[in-house]
Amino acid sequence: MTISAKDTDVTTKPKAINTSCNIAVVGGGIGGLVAAYWLAKAGVRVTVYEASDQLGGLGTFFQYRNVSLERFYHCMLPSDRHLLGVLREIGLEDHIYWKETSFGFMHYGRLYGLNTPLELLQFSPLSWVDRIRVGLTGLWGSICSSKGLDDVTCVEWLSRLSGRRAFEIFWKPMLQAKFGDRYHKVPALWFWTRFNREKGAGKSECKGYIQGGYRRIIETLAKSIEAHGGTIRLQAPVEKLDLTEDGQLTIHVAQDTPQVFDRAVVTAPIFFLHKAMANSRLASVAEQIDTEIDMQGVVNAVFMLRRGFTKHYWVATIDEEIPFQGIVESTTLLEKTDTAGVHLIYLMNYVHRTDPRFHQSDAEILEAYTTGLKRLFPDLQNEDIIDRFVFRAPFVEPLYTTGYQQRKPSTALLPGKLYLATTTQVYPEVTSWNGAVGLVREVVDELLGEI
């Protein structure tokens, strides 16, 4: 599939300015890197502070044989105009490849494809009437207005459209898989945006990946930042954000002399702010952020196998006895050159960071996940498994509640000084690299407009 430049064009461009303004970017994920890239490109002096030893945030990677693999699965969609626009800017657009993919639904050990009207009609866990209503829900979701959907829950909206039985069998398990016991608070706007992102490119599902993996994006952005005069500091956790007596913004890193900046853009998880701004002159600013905003985490296992299981890229594994809620068979999208020749799958379990399952040992998780895979695919043999790895992330996606659009934090926490571009503000856009880049575009434009 070919994606044209017109399809991915961004509506605004970085403003070319010359300035001695000194800006700190806290967080080296995709949002922080793109913010620093655009700011440095505009002529601003930029310093990126990343607490860990690796850039990329949820796009961090690990070395496996002769390739770099993401710790958490990633892909692009043709509708990701913000991300694709950046990749075009840094010369990576031509290295993206696209494939048609599909979705499967595992129900009590039986796998169903759910990609066409015919496949939906063959979905026997639902009655004929419910199958038709679910299909009409999808159709209505693709054409209806999003107005008012932030104030009604997914439970209410989907139950009304699909019927209570269909909601309990089909929609509820997938919401629970993502949000756990807080699924009933999620606004219908979340579903509407997610559905339209997945299907926004046309009738068939299509996803993209970049040759060399997402590490290539991260490293290209880092080199571009440095080429424009920016500085990147790894293993530099910011412990405190403060103001001097004369109102200058200071960044405090352990065992370092506090550094003075004209402005700062925070892209690190929002919970960082409450700790970093406590007992400082910025404490009252931190109080602007709704303390009830919380985030879901994930426990992710990466399996290298000798063979695959299904033809689907993503399979929902909705079974209470299975310890993970989804299987991403990345090899249905990735070329073998990007997986070191193995069949690559990701098994994910979205759980809160306080959940005991988040703190299980790697051995316990791998044993449980392997048992779950064998339950779903009884012909799986131990010799089919080449390698296994476990990765965790405590802050992945906000636990949304109705009215969230009005409650999400402002991008300008302290106008002229402190700006915020985090996952908690992307909504109603889908939490993704594309959503993060779109948010950063707004923040950078606002910041450059002031200077």
N, C-alpha and C positions, 0 to 999 in steps of 0.2 A: 504493500500500500504506500502511496506517495502522499505526503503532507506538504502542501504548498506554503510558501512564506506568507501569503495572504491569510491563510487559516490560523497562523500563529502570531500574527502581528500584534504588538502591544501598542496601546493608544498614546502613551506618553514616553518621552525619552529623557535621559538624564540631562540636566541643564549644565552647559559648559560654563564654569565660573573659575576665576582665579581668586584664591583666598588663603589667608594664613590661619584660618579657623582650624582648631585642633579637636578632633572628635574621637571618642572611645566607643568601640562596639563590644558589648559584653555577650559572649556566646559565639562559638565557631561552628554552629550548624548551618544549614543552607540559608536561613534568613540572615544570620550574621555575616556570612561570606558575601552574599549578594549585596547587602547593604554597604559593606566595606568596599566592594568592587565599584559600585556606582558612585560612592562618595569620593573614593580615590581617583576615579576616572574624571570626576568633575573638578579635581584640583584641590580637594580637601586633604589635610593631613589626618591619617587614620591609624589607629592602633586597635587590633583585635585581641581580646583576652579570652582564651579558652582554658577551662579548668582541667581538662583531661590531656592526655598525650596525643590525641588524634582529633582532627577536624571532621565535621560531618554530622554531628548530632545523631539522629536516628539513621543516618546514612553512613555511619561508620562501618568499617570492613575488617576482615581478617584474611590473612594469607593462607591459601590452601593449594598445595602443590605449586603450580606455576601461575595461578590466577588469584585475584582479589575478589572475595565474595562478601556481599552485604550481610550484616548480622541480622537485619530485619528485611523482609522482602520489599522490593521496590519495582515499580514500572511506571510508564507514562501513558497518558491517553491523548488522542488527537485534539481533544478539547482543552488541553493544558497550555493555553496560549501564553501565560506569564512565564512558565518554566521554559517552554520551547523558544520563546523570544530571547531569553538570556542565553540559551545554548547557541542560538544563531549569532548573538553578539560575540561570544567567545570562540566561535569557530568550530563548534561541535555538532551542529545540526545535521551535517551530512554523515555523521557516524551513528545515527540512530537507525535501528531497523524495526519494522512493524510486522505484526502477525495477527491474524484473527484468532481469538481465544474464546473460551466458553466457560460456563458456570454449571456446577453440579450440586445436587442436594442429596445427602445420604440420610435415609430415614429407616431406622431399625435394620441396618445392614444391607439395604437395597439402594443402589445408586440411580438417581434420576437426572437426566439432563433437563435444564430449564432455560432454554435459549430461544425457542420458537413457540408459536401458538400451538402447534401440534404436540410438542413435548409437554407443554402445560396441560393439555387435554388428556395426556397419558399419565399424569401425576395422580396415581390411585389413592394416596393417603387422603385426598380431598374428594368430596362428592362432586358430581358433574356440575351442580349449581355453583358450588364453591370455587371450582376451577375457573368457571366463566367469570365469576365475580373478581377473583384475583387478577385475571387477565384484564378485565375492565379497570381495575385499580391501577395497574401499570399504565394503561392507555390514558386514563384521566390524569395520572401524575405527570405525564409527559406534555400535557396541553393546558392544565389548569394554572391559574395564577397562584403565586406563593403568598399572596396577601392574607394576613391573619393566621398563617400556619405556625408562626412562632408562639402563638398564644393557645394552641391546642396540642395535646400530646399525640404521639404516634399511636398509642393505644386507642384513643378516642377516634382519631381520623381513620386509621386502617380498619378498625372494627366496624365503623359505619360504612365504609366502602366495600370491604371484602366479606363482612359478616363475622360474628363472634367465633364460630367454629374454625373458619379459615385463619383468623388471627391466631387462635390458640395453637393450631397445628403448624402453620407456615411462618407467620411474621414474628410471633412472640419469641420462639427459640432463637431466631437470629438477632433480635434486639437484646435478649438476655446474654447471648454469646459476646456481644460487644460491650454492654454496660452493666452486666451482672444484675444485682437486686435493685438497681436504680433505673432499670429500663423504662419503668412506667412514668418517669418524669421527662423523658426526652421529647422535645417538640417535633411536630410533624414536619417542620421546615428542615430539620436535619435529614429526614428520609427523602424529602422532595429534592433537595440539592444533591444528595448522594446519587439518587436514581438518575437524575438528569445529567450528571457528570458522566456516569457509566455509559449511558445510552445517547449522549449528546452528539457523538460522531456519526451516527447513522443507525441502521437497523441491526447490523452485525457488530459484535463486540470486538474491539481491536485494541491492542496494547503495544507499547514500544519499550525498547531497552537500548542501551548504548554500548557499543563495542568497547571492551575493557572495563565495563562496570561503572558504578556510580563513583568509584574512587577517581575515575578520570575527570569527572565533573568537579569534584572537590579540589583536586590538585591543579586543574586548569584555572579555577577561580583564585586559588591561593597565589599562583604564579602571576596572575593578572593584577592582583592587589599589590604585590611586591613590585611589579614592573611599573606601577603608577605611583610608587613611593610609599605605599602603606607598610605597616609593621604587623606581624602576626606573632603572638606570644602563646606558646603551648605550656601546659602545666602551670598556669598562672590564674588560680582561682581568686576572683574578686571577693574579698571578705567584707568590704564596707564601701558604701556610697555616701558621700557627705558633702556639705558645703562649708567653705571657710567663713570666717566672720564677715568678710567683704563680699560673700556670695559666689565665690568660685567653686566649681564642681570638682570634687576630688575622688580618685579611684585608689583604693587601698588593696594591695596584694601582699600576702604574707611575706615578711622579712624584706619588703621593699619600701623605699621612701614613697609616701603618697604622691601620686601624679595629678597635676592640675589639667583639666580639659575645659574647653568652651561648652561642649555638649556631649551627651552620651546617648547611645541607642542600646537598649537592653533587649536581647533576643533569647536569653536564657529562660528556663522555666520560671513562671511567675512567682513561685514560692521562694525563689532566690531573693526577691525584692524585700519581702518582710524581714528576712534575716539580715540582709545587707544594709537596710535602712533603719533598723532598730537602733535606738540610742544615738541617733544622729540628728542633724538639723533637717533631715528629709523624712523624719518619722511621720510627720503629719501628712506628707505626700503619699506615703505607703498606705495610709488609712483610707485613701480614696478607692482602693481596690477591694472589691467585695470578698470578704474572707470566706464566704460560703462556696466560692468557686473551687471545685476540686477536679482532679484528673485521674483517669484510669491508666493502669500500667499494663504490661504484657510480659509473659514468659514465653520465649520463643526457642524452639529447637530446630536445628538444621541437620537434616539427614542426607548423607551421600549414599546412594543406592546403585545397584547394578542394573536395575530396571525400574520402570514406572508402574503406576497403578491404573490411571485413567487417562482420557484424552483431554480432560478439563484443566484449565489453569487454576481455578479456585473451586474447592468443594466444601460446602458447609457440612460439618459432621455433627448433626443435632441429635445427640444421644447422651443421656445423663451419665451413662457408664463410661463414656469416652472422655479422657482428661484434657482434650484440646477441642477447640470449636471449629477449626478450619484447617484444610490442607491446601497449600499453594504448591502445585507442581510446576516449579519455575522452568523446567526443561521443556515444557510445552511452548514457552516463549523464548528462552535463552538459547543461543547457539552453543554447541558443544565446546567451542573454543573459549567460551566465557564460563564454563563450569568444570574445566579440567577433564572433560570427557565423562564425568559421572552424571547420574540422574539425580537432580537436586530438588529436594522438597523442604518446605517450611511448615512446621506445625505450631500454631499459635493458640495461646490461652490468655485472654484479656482478663486480668484480675487487678484489684486494687493493691497498692503497695503494702497495705496493712494485712492483707489476706495471708494466712499461713502458707498457701500454695506458692506465693511469691518468694518465700524464704526457704523452700525445700532445697535440699542439696542437688547438685547437678546429677548425681547418680540416681537419686530418687525420681527426679523428673524424667530422665532418659529411660529408666526402667518402666515407669508408668506409661510414657508415650509409646514405647516399643510394644508394650502389651496392648495398648489401644489400637495401634496400627494392625497388629496381628488379629485383633478381634474384627476389625473392619475388612481386612484382607487375609483370610485364613491361610492362603498359599504362601504368605511371606515367610521366608526362611532366614535364619540368622546369617547365613553366608551371603544373603542379598544385601546386607547392611555393611557398607565399607567404613564409614566414619559417622560420628554424631557429636554435635556441639550444642551448648545451651547459652542463651543470652537473655538478659532482663533489661527492661527499661521502666522506671517508675512513673514517668510522665509522658503519656502518649497522646491521649485525647481527652478534652474536657468532658466532664459528666454534666451534660446540658440539662437545663430545666426550662420550663415555659417562661417566656419573657426574656430569654437570655440575650437577645439582640440589644435590649436596653440596659442590661446589666454588665455586659462585657467591658473590660477596662478601656479607657481612652488611650489613643496613641500618643498624645502629648500629656504626660503626667505633670510636668512642670514646664510650660511653654518657654521656649528659648533655652532650656537647659537639659531636660530629661525626657526621652522618648521611649516608647514601648512597642515592640513588634514580636509578639509571642503567639504560640498555638492557641491560647485562650481568646485571641481576638480575631482569628481567621473567619469564624462563623459569621454568616451562614455558608460561606464557601467550605468545601470539604477540607478536612485536615490532611494536607499533603504538601509535597514540595511546591506544587503549583500554587496552592493557597498561601503558603508562606511567602513566596516571591511576590505575589500580588499585593499582600499586605505591606511588605517592605517597600514596594514601589510607592505606595501612598505615603509612608513615613518619610522616605528619602525626599520625595517631592515637597512635602510640607517643610522639612528641615532646610532644604536648599532654597526654598522660597523665602525663608527668613533671613538667610545670609547672602 
